[in-house]
Amino acid sequence: MKSTAPVVRSSLFSLALGLTALFANAQTPPATPPAASPAPAVAPKTSTTAPAAKPPVAAPAPALDLGDSSSSTLTTKAWGALLAKNYPAVLGYTNKCIELYKDQALKMQAGLKEKAPKESANQYWALNDVGTCYFIQGKALDDQGDKKGAIAAYKTLADTLSFAQCWDTKGWFWSPADGARKRLAELQFDAAQ
Protein backbone atom coordinates (compact mmCIF):
# COMPACT_ATOMS: atom_id res chain seq x y z
CA MET A 1 0.00 0.00 0.00
CA LYS A 2 1.45 3.33 -1.04
CA SER A 3 1.73 6.04 1.64
CA THR A 4 0.06 9.39 1.04
CA ALA A 5 1.96 11.11 3.86
CA PRO A 6 4.44 12.96 1.57
CA VAL A 7 1.56 14.23 -0.58
CA VAL A 8 -0.38 15.45 2.45
CA ARG A 9 2.72 17.09 3.97
CA SER A 10 3.48 18.73 0.64
CA SER A 11 -0.08 20.00 0.32
CA LEU A 12 -0.06 21.35 3.87
CA PHE A 13 3.30 23.01 3.26
CA SER A 14 1.98 24.63 0.09
CA LEU A 15 -1.13 25.80 1.93
CA ALA A 16 0.99 27.27 4.72
CA LEU A 17 3.20 29.11 2.22
CA GLY A 18 0.15 30.42 0.41
CA LEU A 19 -1.45 31.66 3.62
CA THR A 20 1.81 33.26 4.72
CA ALA A 21 2.06 35.11 1.42
CA LEU A 22 -1.58 36.14 1.59
CA PHE A 23 -1.24 37.57 5.11
CA ALA A 24 2.09 39.19 4.30
CA ASN A 25 0.57 40.94 1.28
CA ALA A 26 -2.52 41.99 3.19
CA GLN A 27 -0.51 43.59 5.99
CA THR A 28 2.26 45.19 3.95
CA PRO A 29 1.53 48.34 1.95
CA PRO A 30 2.69 48.29 -1.66
CA ALA A 31 6.26 49.45 -2.23
CA THR A 32 5.17 52.08 -4.74
CA PRO A 33 1.85 53.87 -4.79
CA PRO A 34 -0.44 52.88 -7.64
CA ALA A 35 -0.33 55.12 -10.67
CA ALA A 36 -2.93 57.86 -10.62
CA SER A 37 -5.68 57.48 -13.15
CA PRO A 38 -5.91 60.24 -15.71
CA ALA A 39 -8.22 63.12 -14.83
CA PRO A 40 -11.61 62.88 -16.45
CA ALA A 41 -12.42 65.32 -19.24
CA VAL A 42 -15.39 66.69 -17.29
CA ALA A 43 -15.16 67.25 -13.57
CA PRO A 44 -17.60 65.06 -11.67
CA LYS A 45 -20.30 66.65 -9.56
CA THR A 46 -19.35 66.87 -5.92
CA SER A 47 -21.72 66.33 -3.10
CA THR A 48 -22.01 68.84 -0.30
CA THR A 49 -22.57 66.11 2.27
CA ALA A 50 -19.80 63.81 3.32
CA PRO A 51 -20.39 60.14 2.75
CA ALA A 52 -21.42 58.23 5.83
CA ALA A 53 -18.49 56.62 7.59
CA LYS A 54 -18.58 52.86 7.66
CA PRO A 55 -18.63 51.45 11.16
CA PRO A 56 -15.50 49.55 12.10
CA VAL A 57 -15.78 45.83 11.72
CA ALA A 58 -15.08 44.04 14.98
CA ALA A 59 -12.59 41.25 14.79
CA PRO A 60 -14.22 37.89 15.37
CA ALA A 61 -13.60 36.38 18.78
CA PRO A 62 -10.86 33.79 18.68
CA ALA A 63 -12.14 30.24 18.54
CA LEU A 64 -11.82 28.34 21.77
CA ASP A 65 -10.30 24.89 22.02
CA LEU A 66 -13.11 23.06 23.80
CA GLY A 67 -11.16 19.81 23.93
CA ASP A 68 -13.58 16.94 24.47
CA SER A 69 -16.24 19.42 25.77
CA SER A 70 -16.55 17.51 29.03
CA SER A 71 -17.50 19.58 32.05
CA SER A 72 -14.14 18.92 33.69
CA THR A 73 -12.22 19.99 30.57
CA LEU A 74 -14.23 23.19 30.19
CA THR A 75 -13.83 24.01 33.89
CA THR A 76 -10.08 23.35 33.81
CA LYS A 77 -9.70 25.54 30.73
CA ALA A 78 -11.77 28.28 32.41
CA TRP A 79 -9.45 28.21 35.46
CA GLY A 80 -6.42 28.47 33.17
CA ALA A 81 -7.94 31.39 31.27
CA LEU A 82 -8.76 33.14 34.56
CA LEU A 83 -5.19 32.76 35.76
CA ALA A 84 -3.98 34.17 32.42
CA LYS A 85 -6.52 37.01 32.69
CA ASN A 86 -7.95 35.98 29.32
CA TYR A 87 -11.46 37.10 30.23
CA PRO A 88 -13.13 36.47 26.85
CA ALA A 89 -11.92 32.86 27.05
CA VAL A 90 -13.11 32.57 30.67
CA LEU A 91 -16.60 33.62 29.64
CA GLY A 92 -16.51 31.35 26.58
CA TYR A 93 -15.53 28.25 28.56
CA THR A 94 -17.84 28.91 31.52
CA ASN A 95 -20.81 29.74 29.31
CA LYS A 96 -20.27 26.55 27.30
CA CYS A 97 -20.07 24.41 30.43
CA ILE A 98 -23.20 26.04 31.84
CA GLU A 99 -25.05 25.64 28.53
CA LEU A 100 -24.18 21.95 28.22
CA TYR A 101 -24.45 20.77 31.81
CA LYS A 102 -26.67 23.13 33.85
CA ASP A 103 -29.79 20.95 33.58
CA GLN A 104 -27.86 17.91 34.86
CA ALA A 105 -26.32 20.04 37.63
CA LEU A 106 -29.74 21.22 38.78
CA LYS A 107 -31.00 17.60 38.89
CA MET A 108 -28.01 16.60 40.99
CA GLN A 109 -28.56 19.57 43.34
CA ALA A 110 -32.23 18.60 43.74
CA GLY A 111 -31.21 15.06 44.76
CA LEU A 112 -29.15 16.30 47.71
CA LYS A 113 -30.09 17.60 51.14
CA GLU A 114 -26.52 18.75 51.89
CA LYS A 115 -23.09 18.67 50.30
CA ALA A 116 -22.03 15.17 49.32
CA PRO A 117 -19.39 13.54 51.52
CA LYS A 118 -15.82 13.64 50.21
CA GLU A 119 -15.96 9.94 49.27
CA SER A 120 -18.87 10.44 46.86
CA ALA A 121 -18.42 14.10 45.83
CA ASN A 122 -17.04 13.14 42.40
CA GLN A 123 -20.34 11.46 41.53
CA TYR A 124 -21.84 14.97 41.33
CA TRP A 125 -19.53 16.02 38.50
CA ALA A 126 -22.03 18.29 36.67
CA LEU A 127 -23.07 20.06 39.86
CA ASN A 128 -19.45 20.57 40.88
CA ASP A 129 -18.23 21.79 37.51
CA VAL A 130 -21.18 24.07 36.70
CA GLY A 131 -21.09 25.54 40.20
CA THR A 132 -17.35 26.11 39.87
CA CYS A 133 -17.89 27.74 36.47
CA TYR A 134 -20.34 30.21 38.00
CA PHE A 135 -17.71 31.02 40.62
CA ILE A 136 -14.99 31.47 37.96
CA GLN A 137 -17.33 33.60 35.88
CA GLY A 138 -18.18 35.79 38.87
CA LYS A 139 -14.48 36.23 39.63
CA ALA A 140 -13.69 37.18 36.01
CA LEU A 141 -16.52 39.73 35.88
CA ASP A 142 -15.49 41.10 39.28
CA ASP A 143 -11.86 41.44 38.12
CA GLN A 144 -13.04 43.47 35.12
CA GLY A 145 -15.13 45.83 37.24
CA ASP A 146 -18.50 44.38 36.18
CA LYS A 147 -19.93 44.26 39.69
CA LYS A 148 -23.52 43.76 38.48
CA GLY A 149 -22.51 40.75 36.36
CA ALA A 150 -20.39 39.33 39.19
CA ILE A 151 -23.29 39.66 41.63
CA ALA A 152 -25.59 37.82 39.19
CA ALA A 153 -23.13 34.93 38.75
CA TYR A 154 -22.40 34.62 42.48
CA LYS A 155 -26.11 34.84 43.34
CA THR A 156 -27.03 32.09 40.85
CA LEU A 157 -24.38 29.85 42.37
CA ALA A 158 -25.35 30.58 45.97
CA ASP A 159 -29.10 30.26 45.35
CA THR A 160 -29.34 27.30 42.95
CA LEU A 161 -26.12 25.25 43.14
CA SER A 162 -25.17 25.62 46.78
CA PHE A 163 -23.99 21.99 47.17
CA ALA A 164 -21.34 22.27 44.43
CA GLN A 165 -17.81 21.38 45.48
CA CYS A 166 -14.46 22.09 43.87
CA TRP A 167 -11.39 19.91 44.31
CA ASP A 168 -8.31 21.75 45.50
CA THR A 169 -5.05 20.23 44.27
CA LYS A 170 -3.81 20.39 47.88
CA GLY A 171 -6.15 17.50 48.64
CA TRP A 172 -9.58 18.70 49.71
CA PHE A 173 -12.93 19.92 48.42
CA TRP A 174 -14.06 23.49 49.00
CA SER A 175 -17.41 25.14 48.44
CA PRO A 176 -17.63 27.65 45.56
CA ALA A 177 -21.03 28.74 46.94
CA ASP A 178 -19.43 29.68 50.29
CA GLY A 179 -16.83 31.75 48.43
CA ALA A 180 -19.57 33.30 46.31
CA ARG A 181 -21.66 34.22 49.37
CA LYS A 182 -18.67 35.91 50.99
CA ARG A 183 -17.84 37.98 47.91
CA LEU A 184 -21.53 38.68 47.27
CA ALA A 185 -21.85 40.20 50.76
CA GLU A 186 -18.80 42.42 50.09
CA LEU A 187 -20.13 43.56 46.71
CA GLN A 188 -23.59 44.29 48.08
CA PHE A 189 -22.08 46.20 51.02
CA ASP A 190 -19.95 48.29 48.61
CA ALA A 191 -23.01 48.97 46.42
CA ALA A 192 -24.97 50.22 49.43
CA GLN A 193 -22.26 52.77 50.31
trRosetta pair geometry for C-beta under 8 A, 3 or more apart (Angstrom, degrees):
i j d omega theta_ij theta_ji phi_ij phi_ji
3 6 7.0 85 108 1 102 85
4 7 4.9 -56 -169 44 72 116
4 8 5.7 74 132 -26 89 102
5 8 5.8 -58 -144 38 31 109
5 9 6.1 29 160 -17 68 107
6 9 5.7 -55 -143 40 31 110
6 10 6.0 34 156 -22 66 108
7 10 5.7 -55 -147 37 28 112
7 11 6.3 28 154 -19 63 106
8 11 5.7 -55 -147 36 30 110
8 12 6.3 28 155 -16 65 107
9 12 5.7 -56 -146 39 31 110
9 13 6.1 33 154 -21 65 107
10 13 5.6 -53 -146 36 29 113
10 14 6.4 30 154 -18 63 105
11 14 5.7 -54 -148 37 31 111
11 15 6.3 33 152 -20 64 106
12 15 5.5 -53 -147 36 32 113
12 16 6.3 34 153 -20 66 104
13 16 5.7 -53 -148 35 31 111
13 17 6.4 30 153 -17 64 105
14 17 5.8 -54 -147 37 31 110
14 18 6.2 32 153 -20 65 108
15 18 5.6 -56 -147 37 30 112
15 19 6.3 28 156 -16 66 106
16 19 5.8 -54 -145 38 30 109
16 20 6.2 33 154 -22 64 106
17 20 5.6 -53 -146 35 30 113
17 21 6.4 29 155 -17 64 106
18 21 5.8 -56 -149 37 30 109
18 22 6.2 32 152 -22 64 107
19 22 5.4 -52 -145 35 33 114
19 23 6.2 25 159 -12 67 105
20 23 6.2 -59 -147 41 27 103
20 24 6.0 28 155 -20 64 111
21 24 5.6 -55 -141 38 29 112
21 25 6.2 26 160 -16 65 108
22 25 6.1 -61 -150 38 25 106
22 26 6.3 21 155 -18 63 111
23 26 5.6 -56 -141 38 33 111
23 27 6.1 15 164 -8 67 112
24 27 6.4 -68 -145 43 24 98
24 28 5.9 2 166 -4 65 121
25 28 6.3 -66 -127 45 24 98
30 33 6.9 125 83 -100 113 28
30 34 7.0 65 65 -48 159 76
40 43 7.0 144 77 -95 103 27
40 44 6.6 67 49 -38 149 88
47 50 7.9 159 101 -80 109 19
47 51 7.6 89 69 -58 143 74
61 88 6.0 -157 -145 175 114 135
61 92 7.3 168 152 -77 138 131
62 88 7.6 105 36 107 89 133
62 89 7.8 -25 73 -75 109 95
64 77 7.6 107 -179 149 112 144
64 89 6.1 140 -108 -135 110 82
64 92 4.7 174 -47 133 148 141
64 93 6.4 -167 -169 -65 150 77
64 96 7.5 -146 83 -22 148 148
65 77 7.4 -158 82 -128 82 145
66 69 4.8 22 147 -80 117 78
66 73 7.3 85 167 117 56 122
66 74 6.7 -5 -153 -89 80 91
66 77 7.7 -133 -128 28 38 167
66 93 7.7 168 -113 -113 71 75
66 96 6.4 -116 -119 156 119 163
67 70 7.3 -59 104 25 112 81
67 73 4.1 -129 80 178 140 141
67 74 7.6 -150 45 -60 110 56
67 77 6.8 -170 -7 -46 122 134
68 73 5.5 142 49 -18 82 161
69 73 6.7 -13 -9 69 5 129
69 74 6.7 27 -152 -51 43 110
69 96 7.2 -102 -140 155 88 123
69 100 6.7 165 169 -94 103 170
70 73 4.5 92 55 6 84 104
70 74 7.0 -158 86 -4 42 86
71 74 5.9 -57 -146 40 31 108
71 75 6.1 29 157 -18 66 110
71 97 5.5 94 -136 -148 70 101
71 100 7.2 -156 -79 92 81 115
71 101 4.8 37 -88 -49 121 167
71 125 6.0 133 68 147 134 96
71 126 5.8 -172 -56 -109 168 56
71 129 3.7 120 155 91 113 162
71 130 6.9 -56 -148 -46 127 73
72 75 5.8 -55 -143 40 30 111
72 76 6.1 32 157 -20 65 108
72 125 6.9 -55 -51 -165 100 111
72 129 6.0 -106 -74 -94 49 135
73 76 5.8 -56 -145 37 28 110
73 77 6.3 25 157 -15 64 108
74 77 5.8 -56 -146 40 29 109
74 78 6.3 34 152 -24 64 106
74 93 5.0 169 -170 -172 77 87
74 94 7.5 145 154 -85 104 28
74 96 5.6 -140 -136 90 138 106
74 97 3.9 173 113 -70 139 104
74 100 7.6 148 -16 39 162 133
74 129 7.2 86 69 173 96 125
74 133 7.2 1 121 -91 105 131
75 78 5.5 -51 -147 33 32 114
75 79 6.6 36 153 -20 64 100
75 93 7.6 160 -81 151 20 114
75 97 5.9 89 -59 -110 73 161
75 129 4.5 -121 -44 -150 141 92
75 132 5.3 52 -148 91 127 125
75 133 5.7 -103 -104 -64 86 90
75 136 7.4 164 -150 -9 72 148
76 79 5.8 -50 -152 32 33 112
76 80 6.6 32 150 -17 64 105
77 80 5.5 -52 -148 38 35 114
77 81 6.3 36 153 -19 67 105
77 89 7.5 -105 153 162 97 108
77 93 4.7 -159 97 -121 103 147
78 81 5.7 -53 -146 38 31 111
78 82 6.3 35 153 -22 64 104
78 89 7.8 -174 -115 132 50 79
78 90 5.5 82 -156 -143 77 62
78 93 3.9 -160 -72 102 84 128
78 94 4.9 93 -124 -59 143 80
78 97 7.0 -67 -31 -5 139 138
78 133 5.9 85 44 -121 174 81
78 136 4.8 91 141 126 120 160
78 137 7.8 -43 -168 -56 135 72
79 82 5.7 -55 -151 34 30 113
79 83 6.5 29 153 -18 65 105
79 136 6.3 -102 -79 -109 58 136
80 83 5.8 -55 -150 36 31 111
80 84 6.3 19 154 -8 65 111
81 84 5.7 -63 -145 47 32 105
81 86 4.3 -90 -159 71 83 103
81 87 7.6 146 151 -80 104 17
81 89 3.8 -144 -133 102 140 112
81 90 4.4 -168 109 -65 119 67
81 92 8.0 -161 -126 48 175 94
81 93 6.1 162 12 9 143 135
82 85 7.4 29 -178 -78 33 34
82 86 7.9 -84 -55 48 20 68
82 90 5.1 85 -71 -105 74 126
82 136 5.5 -120 -52 -160 145 99
82 139 6.3 42 -149 97 136 122
82 140 5.7 -108 -111 -74 94 98
84 89 7.8 5 72 57 120 138
85 143 7.3 -135 -127 146 88 147
86 89 4.1 13 126 27 112 121
86 90 6.5 149 92 -25 65 84
87 90 5.2 -45 -142 29 40 118
87 91 6.5 35 161 -14 68 101
87 140 5.1 145 -132 -173 87 110
87 143 7.2 -155 -90 82 120 116
87 144 5.7 74 -126 -61 162 130
88 91 6.0 -57 -151 39 32 106
88 92 6.2 35 151 -22 65 108
89 92 5.4 -54 -145 37 34 115
89 93 6.1 28 160 -14 69 105
90 93 6.3 -61 -148 40 25 103
90 94 6.1 13 161 -9 64 114
90 136 6.3 -146 -164 149 105 104
90 137 6.8 159 148 -101 100 55
90 140 4.2 170 118 -95 152 156
91 94 6.0 -58 -135 45 28 104
91 95 5.7 28 165 -19 65 113
91 137 6.6 86 -108 -128 62 93
91 140 6.5 -152 -55 110 78 150
92 95 6.2 -59 -142 38 20 107
92 96 6.4 19 159 -19 59 110
93 96 5.9 -59 -149 35 28 110
93 97 6.4 26 156 -17 65 106
93 133 7.5 -139 121 -131 81 110
94 97 5.8 -54 -147 37 33 110
94 98 6.2 31 155 -17 66 108
94 133 4.1 155 -141 -174 84 98
94 134 7.3 140 -171 -69 121 30
94 136 5.5 -162 -85 84 128 110
94 137 4.2 176 139 -65 163 106
94 140 7.6 -161 -3 16 147 141
95 98 5.7 -57 -145 40 31 111
95 99 6.0 34 155 -23 66 108
95 137 7.7 106 -53 -103 66 134
96 99 5.6 -52 -144 36 29 113
96 100 6.2 17 161 -10 64 111
97 100 6.2 -65 -145 43 26 102
97 101 5.8 -32 177 30 65 117
97 129 6.0 -120 -173 143 130 105
97 130 6.1 -171 139 -99 99 62
97 133 4.5 -168 82 -79 135 159
98 101 7.1 -82 -124 56 16 76
98 102 5.0 35 -174 -57 63 113
98 130 5.8 106 -105 -144 61 93
98 133 5.7 -152 -52 108 88 139
98 134 7.1 95 -90 -65 121 80
98 137 7.9 -3 -37 -34 136 151
99 102 7.0 0 -89 -3 9 110
101 104 5.2 -57 -162 46 68 113
101 105 5.7 75 138 -30 86 102
101 126 4.5 -154 -180 -144 112 98
101 129 6.4 9 101 85 158 115
101 130 5.2 -149 102 -63 104 113
102 105 5.4 -56 -146 36 34 115
102 106 6.3 34 157 -21 68 103
102 130 5.4 142 -97 -144 57 146
103 106 5.9 -54 -150 34 29 110
103 107 6.7 31 151 -18 62 104
104 107 5.7 -53 -152 34 34 113
104 108 6.5 34 151 -18 66 105
104 126 3.9 -72 108 -176 110 173
104 127 7.9 -115 121 -44 75 64
104 130 7.9 157 73 -25 83 139
105 108 5.7 -55 -150 36 32 111
105 109 6.3 35 151 -21 66 105
105 126 4.3 -135 -69 135 69 93
105 127 4.5 136 -148 -91 76 47
105 129 7.6 -123 -88 63 120 73
105 130 3.8 -70 -67 38 161 146
105 131 6.8 174 -164 -33 133 79
105 161 6.0 -7 154 -114 119 121
105 164 7.5 5 -163 -86 115 111
106 109 5.5 -48 -145 34 33 115
106 110 6.3 36 154 -21 64 105
106 160 6.7 -31 -110 169 94 109
106 161 7.5 -81 -87 -82 59 88
107 110 5.7 -54 -149 35 30 112
107 111 6.6 27 153 -19 62 108
107 126 8.0 27 51 82 92 141
108 111 5.8 -60 -153 35 33 111
108 112 7.0 22 154 -16 64 110
108 124 4.8 136 176 -142 136 89
108 126 5.7 154 -6 67 140 100
108 127 4.0 -118 93 -42 132 119
109 112 6.2 -71 -158 35 32 107
109 127 5.5 150 -56 -121 77 120
109 160 6.8 76 123 160 172 62
109 161 5.6 -108 -82 -118 142 55
109 162 7.4 98 -147 37 118 64
109 163 5.6 156 -129 38 75 111
109 164 7.7 -32 -88 -49 104 78
112 115 7.3 42 170 -100 142 17
112 116 6.4 -87 -116 -56 133 81
112 124 7.4 12 -51 -102 137 146
112 127 7.9 70 -3 -133 138 171
112 163 4.8 158 94 167 148 176
114 163 6.7 148 164 -113 24 115
115 121 7.6 3 168 -107 90 104
115 163 4.8 180 -93 -150 58 80
115 165 6.0 95 -158 -58 116 115
115 175 6.8 -86 -90 -94 147 112
116 120 5.0 -108 175 93 117 92
116 121 4.6 158 91 -95 112 57
116 123 6.9 -153 -165 53 162 98
116 124 5.4 171 -7 -6 147 135
116 163 6.9 87 -13 167 75 114
116 165 7.0 -110 49 1 91 135
117 120 5.6 59 63 29 82 92
117 121 6.9 -121 96 -44 33 84
118 121 5.6 -30 -138 -11 29 121
118 172 7.6 -61 -117 -144 127 66
118 173 6.0 -169 -113 7 82 121
120 123 5.0 -24 179 11 80 123
120 124 7.7 69 135 -12 79 95
121 124 6.2 -65 -169 36 47 104
121 128 6.9 87 165 -76 90 137
121 165 5.0 -54 -160 66 128 146
121 167 7.9 145 111 -71 131 91
121 173 5.4 -96 -177 -76 174 158
122 125 6.4 21 180 -70 58 85
122 128 7.7 -44 -120 1 38 158
124 127 4.2 -34 167 44 102 122
124 128 5.5 111 106 -27 85 96
124 163 7.4 -67 168 121 162 106
124 164 7.7 -153 131 -117 120 51
124 165 7.4 80 79 28 122 99
125 128 5.8 -61 -144 39 25 110
125 129 6.0 13 165 -11 65 112
126 129 6.2 -60 -139 43 26 102
126 130 5.8 18 166 -11 66 114
127 130 6.4 -59 -136 42 20 102
127 131 5.9 19 163 -16 60 116
127 161 6.2 176 -160 -154 78 99
127 163 6.4 -17 167 89 139 91
127 164 5.1 -153 152 -96 80 76
128 131 6.0 -62 -145 41 21 110
128 132 6.2 19 158 -17 61 111
128 164 5.2 144 -112 -158 37 78
128 165 5.2 -39 -115 61 103 62
128 166 6.4 150 -172 -81 92 49
128 167 7.8 36 178 -19 139 83
129 132 5.6 -54 -144 38 30 111
129 133 6.3 34 154 -23 64 104
130 133 5.5 -50 -148 33 33 114
130 134 6.8 36 152 -19 63 98
130 161 6.3 -135 102 -122 99 157
130 164 7.0 -124 74 -105 70 137
131 134 5.8 -51 -154 31 34 110
131 135 6.7 34 148 -17 64 104
131 157 5.6 104 -153 -143 73 96
131 161 4.0 -162 -92 139 97 129
131 163 7.9 -133 -70 76 159 45
131 164 2.3 -67 46 -97 169 174
131 165 7.6 50 77 1 142 26
131 166 7.5 -135 97 -52 101 92
131 176 5.0 153 142 59 96 133
131 177 6.5 -50 -167 -47 123 90
132 135 5.4 -53 -153 36 38 115
132 136 6.3 38 150 -19 69 104
132 164 6.4 -155 -35 160 65 129
132 166 4.6 113 -97 -92 118 115
132 176 5.2 -168 -97 -56 53 152
133 136 5.5 -49 -142 38 35 111
133 137 6.1 38 155 -21 65 106
134 137 5.6 -53 -143 39 30 114
134 138 6.3 35 155 -21 63 105
134 153 5.1 177 -170 -178 76 85
134 154 7.4 147 150 -88 98 27
134 156 5.6 -131 -145 88 139 106
134 157 3.9 172 110 -69 135 106
134 161 6.6 137 19 49 146 140
134 176 7.1 120 71 139 88 136
134 180 7.2 3 118 -90 103 147
135 138 5.8 -54 -150 35 29 112
135 139 6.4 29 152 -18 63 106
135 153 7.7 164 -84 144 16 109
135 154 7.5 64 -112 -105 55 69
135 157 5.8 96 -59 -115 71 166
135 166 7.3 -81 43 -42 153 145
135 176 3.7 -109 -47 -163 145 118
135 177 7.9 -103 -72 -58 112 37
135 179 6.1 55 -141 81 126 122
135 180 5.7 -112 -105 -62 84 104
136 139 5.7 -56 -150 37 31 113
136 140 6.3 31 152 -20 66 106
137 140 5.7 -52 -146 35 31 111
137 141 6.3 27 157 -14 65 107
137 153 4.5 -151 101 -139 103 148
138 141 5.9 -58 -146 40 29 108
138 142 6.0 32 154 -21 65 111
138 149 7.9 -174 -121 126 53 71
138 150 4.7 87 -164 -155 71 69
138 151 7.9 118 -139 -41 105 13
138 153 3.6 -161 -72 95 82 119
138 154 4.3 97 -132 -54 152 80
138 157 7.0 -81 -25 0 138 135
138 180 6.1 90 46 -121 169 97
138 183 7.0 130 141 93 127 142
139 142 5.5 -56 -144 38 28 115
139 143 6.2 33 155 -23 64 105
139 150 7.5 95 -63 -132 15 107
139 183 8.0 -95 -87 -123 71 176
140 143 5.7 -52 -148 33 29 113
140 144 6.6 17 156 -10 62 109
141 144 5.9 -65 -151 42 31 105
141 146 4.2 -78 -173 76 88 112
141 147 7.9 162 136 -75 97 13
141 149 3.9 -128 -161 103 144 111
141 150 4.1 -170 95 -66 107 74
141 153 6.1 145 20 4 139 136
142 145 7.9 59 180 -57 29 15
142 146 7.3 -85 -66 64 24 66
142 147 6.9 58 -118 -103 65 53
142 150 3.8 87 -64 -112 80 151
142 183 6.9 -47 -95 175 161 135
142 187 7.4 -102 -115 -83 111 128
146 149 3.9 2 140 31 118 119
146 150 6.0 138 97 -23 73 87
147 150 5.5 -55 -144 38 32 113
147 151 6.2 37 156 -23 66 104
147 187 5.6 169 -162 -155 100 113
147 190 7.5 -115 -140 89 147 125
147 191 6.8 167 143 -73 140 107
148 151 5.8 -52 -149 33 28 112
148 152 6.6 29 151 -20 61 105
149 152 5.6 -53 -151 33 34 113
149 153 6.5 29 154 -16 67 104
150 153 5.9 -56 -149 38 32 107
150 154 6.1 26 157 -13 67 110
150 183 7.5 -87 159 138 117 122
150 187 6.3 -165 100 -103 116 158
151 154 5.9 -59 -142 43 28 107
151 155 5.9 29 159 -22 65 112
151 184 6.3 102 -134 -132 69 81
151 187 5.3 -156 -80 119 95 144
151 188 7.0 109 -124 -65 123 81
151 191 7.8 8 -70 -35 148 148
152 155 5.8 -57 -142 37 24 111
152 156 6.4 28 157 -21 62 105
153 156 5.9 -53 -150 32 29 111
153 157 6.6 27 153 -15 62 107
153 180 7.8 -124 117 -134 74 121
154 157 5.8 -58 -153 38 32 112
154 158 6.1 24 156 -14 68 111
154 180 3.9 173 -152 -166 83 96
154 181 7.5 171 171 -61 107 29
154 183 5.8 -131 -115 83 152 105
154 184 4.4 -173 127 -70 135 102
154 187 7.4 140 38 22 153 143
155 158 5.8 -57 -139 42 30 107
155 159 5.7 15 165 -9 67 117
155 180 7.7 -157 -46 160 24 119
155 184 6.2 123 -69 -125 69 137
156 159 6.3 -66 -136 46 21 101
156 160 5.7 -31 -177 27 62 116
156 161 7.3 26 138 11 73 104
157 160 7.3 -78 -121 52 11 77
157 161 5.3 -58 -146 60 53 105
157 162 7.6 112 150 -80 59 50
157 164 7.0 -73 -159 32 93 139
157 176 6.0 -87 -176 123 138 105
157 177 5.4 -161 144 -100 93 71
157 180 4.5 167 84 -54 129 173
158 162 6.1 42 -166 -92 39 92
158 177 5.0 129 -106 -158 54 88
158 180 4.9 -149 -52 104 96 119
158 181 4.9 120 -117 -72 132 82
158 184 6.3 -59 -19 -11 152 158
159 162 7.2 -59 174 -48 1 103
161 164 4.7 26 151 -28 101 119
161 176 8.0 -8 111 80 109 115
161 177 6.6 -164 98 -73 68 116
162 175 8.0 13 -180 -170 60 117
162 177 4.3 119 -136 -156 55 168
163 177 7.5 13 -23 0 18 146
164 175 7.2 115 83 -151 65 64
164 176 5.3 -31 100 42 116 112
164 177 6.0 125 46 -29 92 101
165 173 4.1 9 175 -177 123 125
165 174 7.0 144 -158 68 74 26
165 175 6.1 -46 -107 -94 67 57
165 176 7.6 174 -123 1 18 85
166 173 6.6 139 67 -156 34 70
166 174 5.6 -31 63 64 89 79
166 175 7.6 148 17 -109 85 10
166 176 5.3 82 -20 -46 121 101
167 172 7.8 175 -149 101 56 24
167 173 5.8 -42 -94 -96 53 70
168 171 6.9 -33 89 38 88 31
168 172 5.4 0 46 64 112 68
168 173 7.1 173 5 -103 83 17
168 174 5.6 55 -37 -7 116 110
174 178 7.4 -105 170 52 82 121
174 179 7.3 56 142 -35 114 117
175 178 3.9 73 90 3 116 108
175 179 6.8 172 98 -6 66 81
176 179 5.5 -57 -152 41 39 113
176 180 6.0 42 150 -24 70 106
177 180 5.3 -51 -143 37 34 115
177 181 6.3 39 155 -23 65 101
178 181 5.8 -49 -147 32 30 112
178 182 6.6 32 153 -19 62 104
179 182 5.8 -55 -152 33 32 112
179 183 6.5 20 157 -9 66 108
180 183 6.1 -61 -146 44 30 103
180 184 5.8 37 154 -27 67 111
181 184 5.5 -53 -141 36 28 117
181 185 6.5 32 157 -22 62 102
182 185 6.1 -55 -156 30 27 110
182 186 6.9 23 149 -14 61 106
183 186 5.5 -53 -152 37 39 113
183 187 6.2 37 152 -19 70 105
184 187 5.8 -54 -144 38 30 109
184 188 6.1 26 158 -15 65 110
185 188 6.0 -58 -142 41 27 108
185 189 6.2 31 155 -23 63 108
186 189 5.7 -55 -147 35 28 112
186 190 6.4 28 154 -18 64 106
187 190 5.7 -54 -148 37 31 111
187 191 6.3 31 153 -20 65 107
188 191 5.6 -50 -144 35 33 113
188 192 6.5 35 154 -23 63 105
189 192 5.9 -57 -152 33 30 111
189 193 7.0 38 149 -31 62 101
190 193 5.8 -49 -158 18 36 116
